[in-house]
Amino acid sequence: MTDSNNSPDSVVLERTLNAPQALVWEMWTSPEHFKAWYGPQGATIPVADMDVRVGGRRHVCMEMETPGGPMTMWFVGEFRTLDPTDKLSYTESMSDADGNVISPTSMGMPEGHPETTEVIVTLEDLGDTTKMTMTHVGVPAGSPGEAGWNMALDKLVAYVTSAS
């Protein structure tokens, strides 16, 4: 994975949050905060295990109701970059409940979807607010993944405002 925001197979989203940079950092690195906002509207995060250190493991469960019934998705990854309060990155792969990576196509993703993607978050202190840029390398712009991230980041904006 590269740290490039120019890939056509990347979702790049920005938000300006009415919260200090340190609090926005905690939204991404504290399991309790992460569980409160992550995922699209209607999703819950019953599990967010995070060993927040370079090389540390992430294991996240997302549950939601779909027209076809309840859906559970697991994700596993590794923290790659941790520059406290400024930048973090982690890999992400679909997995089973035990953290074993599974094929994206087995979860209904289109052929050619990468097995491992990378999420890069940069935070810029603007005084009373924080500019956050989230790049998900390996997820194409305009995809359902982008729609899900937009919903999640909207939830993050509302949650961090209530927490500050």
Backbone as numpy.savetxt, mean C-alpha at the origin, in Angstrom:
# Nx Ny Nz CAx CAy CAz Cx Cy Cz
13.28 -4.18 -9.22 12.45 -3.01 -9.22 13.34 -1.76 -9.22
12.88 -0.76 -9.90 13.61 0.48 -9.93 12.81 1.55 -9.21
13.49 2.59 -8.82 12.84 3.71 -8.14 12.50 4.77 -9.17
11.70 4.41 -10.17 11.35 5.32 -11.24 9.85 5.57 -11.25
9.48 6.83 -11.36 8.06 7.17 -11.45 7.63 7.28 -12.90
8.48 6.90 -13.85 8.18 7.10 -15.26 7.73 5.84 -15.98
7.61 4.73 -15.31 7.21 3.48 -15.94 5.73 3.54 -16.32
5.39 3.09 -17.54 3.97 3.06 -17.90 3.19 2.05 -17.07
3.89 1.14 -16.42 3.25 0.14 -15.56 3.37 0.54 -14.10
3.10 1.81 -13.83 3.15 2.31 -12.46 1.97 3.24 -12.20
1.40 3.07 -11.03 0.41 4.02 -10.53 1.18 5.03 -9.70
0.99 6.31 -9.97 1.62 7.38 -9.19 0.51 8.30 -8.71
0.35 8.39 -7.39 -0.71 9.20 -6.79 -0.11 10.13 -5.75
-0.64 11.33 -5.68 -0.19 12.31 -4.69 -1.36 12.77 -3.85
-1.06 13.08 -2.61 -2.02 13.69 -1.71 -1.26 14.68 -0.83
-1.92 15.76 -0.45 -1.40 16.66 0.57 -2.28 16.45 1.79
-1.64 16.04 2.88 -2.37 15.70 4.10 -2.20 16.77 5.15
-3.27 17.10 5.84 -3.24 18.07 6.92 -2.76 17.40 8.20
-1.50 17.00 8.16 -0.89 16.31 9.30 0.62 16.44 9.20
1.30 16.38 10.34 2.76 16.44 10.32 3.34 15.19 9.64
4.50 15.38 9.06 5.18 14.31 8.34 5.37 13.06 9.21
5.74 13.22 10.46 5.96 12.06 11.34 4.69 11.24 11.51
3.53 11.90 11.58 2.27 11.17 11.72 1.93 10.43 10.42
2.16 11.05 9.28 1.90 10.37 8.01 2.81 9.15 7.89
4.05 9.27 8.33 4.98 8.13 8.34 4.40 6.97 9.15
3.86 7.29 10.33 3.26 6.25 11.18 2.08 5.56 10.50
1.35 6.27 9.65 0.21 5.67 8.94 0.66 4.48 8.09
1.89 4.54 7.60 2.44 3.48 6.74 3.22 2.42 7.53
3.69 2.75 8.72 4.59 1.84 9.44 4.02 1.27 10.73
2.94 1.81 11.24 2.29 1.28 12.43 1.16 0.35 11.99
1.21 -0.93 12.35 0.16 -1.86 11.93 -1.25 -1.38 12.29
-1.43 -0.81 13.47 -2.78 -0.39 13.87 -3.28 0.76 13.00
-2.42 1.71 12.71 -2.82 2.80 11.81 -3.08 2.26 10.40
-2.17 1.42 9.90 -2.30 0.88 8.54 -3.62 0.12 8.37
-3.97 -0.68 9.36 -5.22 -1.45 9.30 -6.45 -0.54 9.23
-6.34 0.67 9.77 -7.49 1.58 9.84 -7.83 2.22 8.49
-6.86 2.30 7.58 -7.14 3.02 6.33 -6.87 2.21 5.06
-6.09 1.18 5.10 -5.66 0.50 3.88 -6.83 -0.22 3.19
-6.76 -0.29 1.89 -7.74 -1.01 1.10 -8.83 -0.12 0.55
-9.54 -0.61 -0.46 -10.64 0.16 -1.05 -11.81 0.28 -0.08
-12.78 1.15 -0.43 -13.99 1.31 0.38 -14.59 -0.05 0.67
-14.97 -0.27 1.92 -15.61 -1.51 2.32 -14.67 -2.62 2.73
-13.38 -2.46 2.46 -12.40 -3.49 2.84 -12.03 -3.34 4.31
-11.73 -4.46 4.94 -11.18 -4.46 6.29 -9.84 -5.17 6.25
-8.99 -4.83 7.20 -7.64 -5.40 7.28 -7.52 -6.08 8.64
-7.86 -7.37 8.72 -7.79 -8.03 10.02 -6.35 -8.35 10.45
-5.42 -8.43 9.49 -4.02 -8.75 9.81 -3.11 -7.77 9.09
-2.19 -7.17 9.82 -1.13 -6.34 9.25 0.11 -6.55 10.11
0.84 -7.61 9.79 2.08 -7.91 10.51 3.21 -7.21 9.77
3.95 -6.36 10.48 5.02 -5.58 9.86 6.26 -5.58 10.73
7.35 -6.09 10.19 8.65 -6.01 10.83 9.36 -4.84 10.13
9.16 -3.64 10.66 9.58 -2.41 9.98 11.08 -2.19 10.16
11.83 -2.81 9.26 13.29 -2.65 9.15 13.65 -3.11 7.75
14.75 -2.61 7.22 15.17 -3.06 5.89 15.36 -4.57 5.94
14.71 -5.28 5.04 14.73 -6.74 5.02 13.61 -7.35 5.84
12.88 -6.52 6.59 11.77 -7.01 7.42 10.58 -7.39 6.57
9.80 -8.33 7.07 8.67 -8.90 6.33 7.38 -8.16 6.63
6.52 -8.09 5.63 5.15 -7.57 5.75 4.22 -8.70 5.36
3.13 -8.85 6.09 2.12 -9.86 5.76 0.77 -9.25 6.11
-0.05 -9.04 5.08 -1.29 -8.28 5.23 -2.45 -9.09 4.67
-3.58 -9.06 5.38 -4.81 -9.71 4.92 -5.86 -8.63 4.69
-6.52 -8.69 3.52 -7.60 -7.78 3.21 -8.85 -8.60 2.94
-9.95 -8.21 3.57 -11.24 -8.88 3.37 -12.25 -7.87 2.86
-13.12 -8.33 1.94 -14.17 -7.44 1.44 -15.31 -8.27 0.85
-16.46 -7.63 0.81 -17.62 -8.23 0.16 -17.58 -7.87 -1.31
-17.84 -8.84 -2.17 -17.91 -8.60 -3.61 -19.26 -9.12 -4.10
-19.66 -8.79 -5.33 -20.91 -9.33 -5.85 -20.95 -10.86 -5.83
-19.77 -11.48 -5.89 -19.70 -12.94 -5.85 -19.59 -13.51 -4.45
-19.63 -12.65 -3.43 -19.51 -13.11 -2.05 -18.24 -12.58 -1.40
-17.96 -13.03 -0.17 -16.78 -12.53 0.55 -15.49 -12.93 -0.16
-14.52 -12.02 -0.12 -13.21 -12.28 -0.71 -12.13 -11.96 0.31
-11.15 -12.84 0.40 -9.99 -12.63 1.26 -8.75 -12.66 0.39
-7.91 -11.65 0.54 -6.65 -11.58 -0.20 -5.52 -11.38 0.79
-4.46 -12.12 0.60 -3.26 -11.99 1.42 -2.13 -11.43 0.57
-1.28 -10.63 1.19 -0.11 -10.05 0.53 1.10 -10.23 1.43
2.24 -10.50 0.82 3.48 -10.63 1.56 4.54 -9.80 0.84
5.48 -9.30 1.59 6.55 -8.52 0.98 7.66 -8.24 1.98
8.58 -7.41 1.52 9.75 -7.08 2.32 10.03 -5.59 2.22
10.34 -4.99 3.36 10.74 -3.59 3.35 12.11 -3.47 2.69
12.23 -2.57 1.74 13.48 -2.37 1.01 14.18 -1.09 1.42
13.41 -0.02 1.63 13.96 1.29 1.97 13.21 1.84 3.17
13.95 2.32 4.14 13.35 3.01 5.29 14.23 4.20 5.62
13.82 5.36 5.18 14.48 6.61 5.50 13.48 7.37 6.36
13.51 7.14 7.69 12.44 7.59 8.57 11.92 8.99 8.29
10.64 9.04 8.16 9.75 10.16 7.87 9.87 10.72 6.46
10.82 10.24 5.65 10.98 10.76 4.29 10.59 9.77 3.19
11.03 8.52 3.32 10.80 7.56 2.23 10.78 6.13 2.77
9.86 5.36 2.20 9.87 3.92 2.46 9.49 3.21 1.16
9.94 1.99 1.05 9.52 1.15 -0.07 9.45 -0.28 0.41
8.56 -1.04 -0.25 8.43 -2.45 0.06 7.95 -3.20 -1.17
8.31 -4.48 -1.20 7.81 -5.33 -2.27 6.45 -5.87 -1.85
5.69 -6.33 -2.85 4.38 -6.89 -2.54 4.08 -8.00 -3.53
3.66 -9.14 -3.00 3.23 -10.28 -3.80 1.95 -10.84 -3.18
1.10 -11.40 -4.01 -0.07 -12.10 -3.49 0.42 -13.37 -2.82
-0.25 -13.75 -1.75 0.22 -14.93 -1.01 -0.97 -15.66 -0.42
-0.66 -16.80 0.18 -1.67 -17.50 0.97 -1.56 -17.02 2.41
-2.39 -17.55 3.27 -2.41 -17.12 4.67 -1.10 -17.40 5.40
-0.31 -18.35 4.88 0.97 -18.67 5.51 2.12 -17.83 4.97
1.82 -16.95 3.99 2.86 -16.09 3.44 3.59 -16.67 2.25
3.09 -17.79 1.70 3.71 -18.36 0.51 3.19 -17.62 -0.71
4.10 -17.13 -1.55 3.72 -16.37 -2.74 2.91 -17.27 -3.67
1.82 -16.70 -4.21 0.98 -17.43 -5.16 0.90 -16.63 -6.46
0.55 -17.30 -7.51 0.47 -16.70 -8.83 -0.65 -15.66 -8.89
-0.37 -14.48 -9.45 -1.43 -13.47 -9.59 -2.61 -13.98 -10.43
-2.34 -14.79 -11.45 -3.43 -15.29 -12.29 -4.35 -16.21 -11.50
-3.83 -16.90 -10.49 -4.69 -17.75 -9.67 -5.66 -16.93 -8.82
-5.36 -15.63 -8.68 -6.24 -14.73 -7.92 -7.08 -13.86 -8.86
-7.09 -14.23 -10.15 -7.94 -13.52 -11.10 -7.29 -12.32 -11.77
-6.00 -12.14 -11.55 -5.31 -11.02 -12.20 -5.03 -11.39 -13.65
-4.89 -10.38 -14.52 -4.65 -10.66 -15.94 -3.29 -11.32 -16.18
-3.22 -12.10 -17.25 -1.96 -12.73 -17.66 -0.90 -11.64 -17.80
0.29 -11.90 -17.32 1.37 -10.93 -17.42 1.50 -10.02 -16.21
0.54 -10.09 -15.26 0.67 -9.29 -14.04 1.90 -9.79 -13.29
2.80 -8.88 -12.88 4.02 -9.34 -12.21 3.73 -10.04 -10.89
4.56 -11.03 -10.58 4.41 -11.74 -9.31 4.77 -10.84 -8.14
5.76 -9.97 -8.35 6.20 -9.06 -7.30 6.17 -7.64 -7.83
5.58 -6.75 -7.05 5.54 -5.34 -7.37 6.26 -4.58 -6.26
6.39 -3.27 -6.43 7.04 -2.47 -5.40 6.25 -1.20 -5.15
6.04 -0.90 -3.87 5.37 0.33 -3.45 6.43 1.26 -2.88
6.43 2.50 -3.39 7.40 3.52 -2.96 6.60 4.71 -2.44
6.89 5.14 -1.23 6.19 6.27 -0.63 7.23 7.31 -0.25
7.04 8.54 -0.75 7.89 9.64 -0.33 7.03 10.70 0.35
7.60 11.29 1.38 6.90 12.30 2.17 7.73 13.57 2.20
7.06 14.69 1.98 7.73 15.99 2.00 7.03 16.89 3.01
7.82 17.39 3.97 7.30 18.28 5.01 7.05 19.66 4.41
5.79 20.09 4.43 5.41 21.41 3.92 5.01 22.35 5.06
5.50 22.07 6.24 5.15 22.88 7.41 3.97 22.28 8.13
2.78 22.82 7.93 1.58 22.30 8.59 0.99 21.10 7.86
1.47 20.83 6.67 0.94 19.72 5.86 2.10 18.86 5.36
1.75 17.72 4.79 2.74 16.79 4.24 2.31 16.38 2.85
3.21 16.51 1.90 2.95 16.02 0.55 3.42 14.57 0.49
2.51 13.69 0.10 2.81 12.27 -0.02 2.69 11.86 -1.49
3.71 11.17 -1.98 3.65 10.59 -3.32 3.80 9.08 -3.17
2.83 8.34 -3.68 2.84 6.88 -3.63 2.94 6.36 -5.06
3.96 5.55 -5.30 4.15 4.91 -6.60 4.06 3.41 -6.40
3.22 2.75 -7.19 3.14 1.28 -7.15 3.65 0.78 -8.50
4.91 0.37 -8.52 5.56 -0.11 -9.73 5.07 -1.53 -10.02
4.58 -1.72 -11.24 4.07 -3.04 -11.63 2.56 -3.07 -11.73
1.90 -2.00 -11.31 0.45 -1.87 -11.41 0.18 -0.75 -12.41
-0.45 -1.06 -13.54 -0.64 -0.03 -14.57 -1.60 1.08 -14.16
-1.26 2.29 -14.61 -2.17 3.42 -14.45 -3.48 3.09 -15.16
-4.58 3.51 -14.56 -5.89 3.25 -15.15 -6.46 1.88 -14.84
-5.74 1.08 -14.08 -6.17 -0.29 -13.74 -7.05 -0.29 -12.50
-7.71 -1.44 -12.23 -8.45 -1.54 -10.97 -7.56 -1.29 -9.74
-6.27 -1.63 -9.86 -5.34 -1.36 -8.76 -5.23 0.12 -8.46
-5.22 0.95 -9.51 -5.19 2.39 -9.30 -6.46 2.87 -8.60
-7.60 2.35 -9.03 -8.87 2.73 -8.40 -8.86 2.35 -6.92
-8.35 1.16 -6.59 -8.25 0.73 -5.20 -7.35 1.63 -4.38
-6.20 2.01 -4.96 -5.28 2.90 -4.25 -5.93 4.27 -4.03
-6.65 4.79 -5.02 -7.31 6.08 -4.83 -8.30 6.01 -3.67
-9.06 4.94 -3.59 -10.01 4.79 -2.47 -9.26 4.70 -1.14
-8.17 3.92 -1.12 -7.40 3.76 0.12 -6.79 5.09 0.55
-6.22 5.84 -0.39 -5.60 7.10 -0.01 -6.64 8.14 0.42
-7.83 8.07 -0.16 -8.91 8.93 0.34 -9.26 8.58 1.79
-9.27 7.28 2.08 -9.52 6.84 3.46 -8.38 7.31 4.38
-7.14 7.26 3.88 -5.99 7.71 4.66 -6.13 9.20 4.99
-6.48 10.02 4.01 -6.65 11.46 4.25 -7.67 11.69 5.36
-8.81 11.03 5.30 -9.83 11.20 6.34 -9.34 10.70 7.69
-8.67 9.54 7.69 -8.21 8.96 8.95 -7.12 9.81 9.61
-6.14 10.25 8.83 -5.03 11.01 9.42 -5.52 12.37 9.92
-6.54 12.93 9.28 -7.11 14.18 9.74 -7.77 14.00 11.11
-8.44 12.86 11.29 -9.10 12.58 12.58 -8.08 12.23 13.66
-6.90 11.73 13.26 -5.89 11.30 14.22 -4.96 12.43 14.63
-4.95 13.54 13.88 -4.00 14.62 14.20 -4.61 15.68 15.09
